[in-house]
Amino acid sequence: MDIYHSWIYQHVFNTEWFMWIVVYVVLGLNILSPLLVWFFITGRKLLKRYLAHRKQQRQGGSPSSGSPTPSGSGAA
């Protein structure tokens, strides 16, 4: 099969815009890959812990303060 004379090679794969897309995708993956590896190794645990903590804060009191304050206290 003569791929170099096919329409898809001449009009898509062998164009400047397609090569720049490939360059940007490879560059983006190289920059983001350490973050993805970190996320799959330790980030999931930290994310689950943070979401559980945030859910507990919303159920237990106001999210801005760590401890709920009594609303009926007459202290001024």
VEXSE-655684 format. One record per residue: residue in one letter; z, y, x of N, C-alpha, C, O in turn. Coordinates in steps of 0.05 Angstrom, whole numbers, padded with zeros to 5 digits, always signed. Each point is the difference from the previous one (the first is absolute). Last residue first. Layout:
N
AZYXZYXZYXZYX
...
END
This chain:
76
A+01508+00780-00460-00017+00023+00006+00008+00013+00026-00012+00019+00008
A+00022-00114-00077+00007+00013+00025-00019+00022+00005-00024-00003-00001
G+00031-00064-00073+00003+00029-00004+00007+00015+00025+00010+00022-00001
S-00067-00117-00027+00022+00010+00015+00001+00031-00003-00020+00013+00003
G-00046-00079-00040+00020+00012-00016+00024+00011+00015+00020+00007-00013
S-00097-00056+00050-00011+00024-00013+00022+00015-00016-00003+00024-00006
P+00005-00086+00100+00007-00001-00029-00008+00027-00013+00005+00021+00011
T-00058-00064+00073+00022+00018-00006+00007-00002-00029-00019-00002-00017
P-00031-00068+00094-00001+00014-00026+00025+00017-00004+00022-00009+00008
S-00067-00014+00089+00020-00010-00018-00002+00015-00027-00004+00025+00001
G-00057-00007+00071+00005-00028+00004+00020-00011-00021-00002-00024-00006
S-00071+00105-00011+00026-00004+00013+00006-00030+00001-00010-00015-00017
S-00073+00044-00018+00005+00020+00021+00026-00004+00014+00002+00006+00024
P-00035-00060-00099-00013-00007+00025+00006+00020+00022-00004-00006+00024
S+00072-00020-00107-00023+00017+00005-00012-00006+00028+00015-00007+00018
G+00033-00074-00062+00006+00028-00001-00024+00017+00006-00023-00010-00002
G+00024-00089-00007+00028+00006+00003+00007+00030-00003+00023+00006-00006
Q-00114-00043+00001+00016-00013-00020+00029+00010+00001+00013+00002-00021
R-00074+00028+00086-00009+00010-00026+00017-00012-00022+00005+00013-00020
Q+00009-00044+00108+00009+00028-00003-00008+00011-00027+00016+00014-00012
Q-00046-00100+00035+00029+00000-00004+00010+00028-00004+00018+00004-00016
K-00108-00015+00039+00004-00009-00027+00030+00000-00007+00008+00007-00022
R-00033+00014+00110-00008+00021-00018+00005-00007-00029+00008+00016-00016
H+00007-00082+00082+00020+00022+00002-00006+00022-00019+00018+00011-00013
A-00081-00080+00020+00025-00010-00013+00021+00021+00001+00015+00004-00020
L-00094+00015+00066-00005+00000-00029+00024-00010-00015+00006+00011-00021
Y-00002-00014+00115-00001+00027-00009-00004+00002-00030+00013+00016-00014
R-00017-00101+00055+00027+00011+00002+00001+00028-00011+00019+00007-00015
K-00103-00047+00024+00015-00012-00022+00028+00010-00001+00011+00005-00022
L-00065+00024+00093-00009+00011-00025+00015-00012-00024+00007+00015-00018
L+00010-00049+00105+00010+00027-00003-00008+00013-00027+00016+00014-00012
K-00051-00099+00033+00029-00002-00004+00012+00028-00004+00017+00004-00018
R-00108-00009+00040+00005-00010-00027+00030-00001-00006+00008+00006-00022
G-00040+00018+00110-00001+00021-00020+00006-00009-00028+00011+00014-00016
T-00020-00068+00100+00027+00010-00008-00001+00020-00023+00021+00004-00013
I-00100-00058+00039+00022-00013+00015+00027+00010-00010+00017-00016-00008
F-00099+00052-00026+00002-00028-00008+00022-00015+00015+00010-00020-00010
F-00027+00112+00030+00007-00003-00029+00004-00029-00007+00019-00007-00014
W-00050+00028+00101+00028+00006-00004+00009-00004-00028+00021-00010-00005
V-00113+00000+00023+00016-00022+00012+00030+00005-00004+00015-00018-00007
L-00073+00086-00020-00002-00023-00018+00016-00024+00011+00013-00014-00015
L-00020+00092+00068+00017+00005-00024-00001-00024-00019+00020-00007-00012
P-00075+00004+00090+00029-00002+00006+00018+00005-00024+00021-00013-00003
S-00116+00024-00011+00009-00028+00004+00029-00003+00009+00014-00017-00009
L-00070+00100-00006+00019-00009-00020+00011-00028+00005+00020-00007-00013
I-00085+00049+00072+00023+00018-00002+00021-00011-00020+00024+00003+00005
N-00105-00050+00007+00015-00001+00025+00024+00019-00001+00021-00006+00012
L-00080+00005-00085+00015-00026+00001+00016-00001+00026+00023-00010+00000
G-00080+00084-00011+00022+00001-00019+00017-00025+00001+00024+00001-00002
L-00103+00001+00054+00021+00019+00011+00024+00002-00019+00023-00001+00010
V-00097-00050-00039+00013-00013+00023+00022+00018+00011+00022-00010+00007
V-00074+00047-00075+00016-00022-00011+00015-00014+00023+00024-00006-00003
Y-00085+00074+00026+00024+00011-00013+00018-00022-00011+00024+00002+00001
V-00108-00026+00037+00018+00011+00021+00026+00010-00013+00021-00006+00011
V-00089-00025-00069+00012-00022+00015+00020+00010+00021+00022-00011+00003
I-00072+00075-00049+00019-00013-00019+00015-00023+00015+00024-00003-00003
W-00094+00045+00049+00024+00017-00001+00021-00011-00019+00024+00002+00005
M-00108-00046-00002+00015-00004+00025+00025+00017+00002+00021-00009+00009
F-00079+00020-00082+00013-00026-00002+00016-00005+00026+00022-00011-00002
W-00075+00089-00002+00023+00003-00018+00015-00027-00002+00024+00000-00002
E-00105+00003+00053+00022+00014+00013+00025+00002-00018+00022-00004+00009
T-00092-00079-00016+00000+00029-00006+00025+00012+00013+00020-00013+00005
N-00052-00083-00015-00009+00014+00024-00001+00030-00005-00017+00014+00012
F+00043-00075-00082+00016-00007+00024-00007+00016+00025+00017+00004+00017
V-00066+00014-00100+00029+00002-00004+00014-00005+00027+00014+00018+00010
H-00111-00020-00020+00008+00023-00017+00030+00002-00004+00010+00020-00011
Q-00054-00090+00065-00013+00026+00007+00011+00023-00015+00001+00022+00010
Y+00030-00111-00029+00007+00008+00027-00011+00027+00007+00014+00017+00011
I-00035-00054-00095+00028+00007+00002+00009+00007+00028+00017+00018+00003
W-00107-00048-00020+00005+00027-00012+00030+00008+00004+00005+00023+00006
S-00052-00088+00066+00007-00001-00028+00008+00028-00010+00007+00017+00015
H-00030-00047+00076-00021+00012-00016+00006+00000-00030-00017+00007-00016
Y+00075-00046+00082-00004+00027+00009-00022+00015-00015-00002+00024+00001
I+00027-00119-00013+00018+00019-00013-00006+00029+00007+00006+00018-00015
D-00058-00114+00011-00003+00025+00015+00017+00022-00013-00010+00015-00017
M+00013-00129+00020+00000+00024-00017+00000+00025+00018+00016+00002+00019
END
